Amino acid sequence: MEKVIEIKDLTKLYGNGRGIQDISLDIFQGDIFGFLGPNGAGKTTAMKIMTGLVRPDHGDVKIFGHSVTEEYELAMEKVGCLIEIAEAYPYLSAFDNLKQLARYYPDVDYKRIDEV
């Protein structure tokens, strides 16, 4: 089986002492993998490093054999992700929140948003 994601000795520590330390794992094609843990366990930090949004203090992530830090464009070529989507934006009306979410779906017009 092809190795899709390879994480080696991944470390990122923040000033408050939180983060991740020495994570290593391999995920193969066809695997289903999820991060589980309490708030502050490092799930989001790991995912942000895996997608190149945050640089690690140590270690590397390879996607299809390409380093996220050294070959970002090649590593992310077949990747899509959504990290920490807000359920609703408190500064928007209900209509405007639904309008934002409707952009992800075809053929949703203002009439349908009004119905919802």
Sequence and secondary structure as in RCSB ss.txt:
>XXXX:A:sequence
MEKVIEIKDLTKLYGNGRGIQDISLDIFQGDIFGFLGPNGAGKTTAMKIMTGLVRPDHGDVKIFGHSVTEEYELA
MEKVGCLIEIAEAYPYLSAFDNLKQLARYYPDVDYKRIDEV
>XXXX:A:secstr
  EEEEEEEEEEE TTS EEEEEEEEEETT        TTSSHHHHHHHHTTSS  SEEEEEETTEETTTSHHHH
TTT     S  S  TTS HHHHHHHHHTTSTT  HHHHHH 
